[in-house]
Amino acid sequence: MLWVTPLRALASDTARALQAPIDGLGLGWRVGLRSGDASNRDRRLAREGRIDVLVTTPESLALLLSYPDTLERMRQLRCVVVDEWHELLGNKRGVLLQLNLALLREAAPAMQLWGCRPHWATCHRHATYFCHTVHRQRSWKVHGSGR
């Protein structure tokens, strides 16, 4: 699983928040961080594909995908979660993420793309932003309270 957050600080908090329930459930998954705050060890593990849940930022994902062997390792990717995706709408960081999601979709066609945001009122209007990387046969489903 790949978890993309718009901010480095949010990436660090998310990695910690994900590890607790994973450990509590006894899944044995390794959560790693790939951002400016990541340790050299985490960066190496991410590059080698030895992390089960990788939490990163759009810029760090672009850097990771710049290595020639990364896309081959990403072929097994099952899910990408874009957290706070509304923060990436209409700016160059969002465009960078869209391009990288297209690369990932090509490497892993069965990959699911999930977008998370705190308020769902304008979700359908903004969903098309990331749908360009989704095959036309698939539909975008929105679940939430509609706050």
Secondary structure, DSSP 8 states (H G I E B T S, - for coil): -EEE-SSHHHHHHHHHHHHHHHHHTT----EEEESTT--HHHHHHHHHT--SEEEE-HHHHHHHHTSTTHHHHGGG--EEEEETGGGGTTSHHHHHHHHHHHHHHHH-TT-EEEEE-S--TTHHHHHHHHHTTS-TTS-----S---
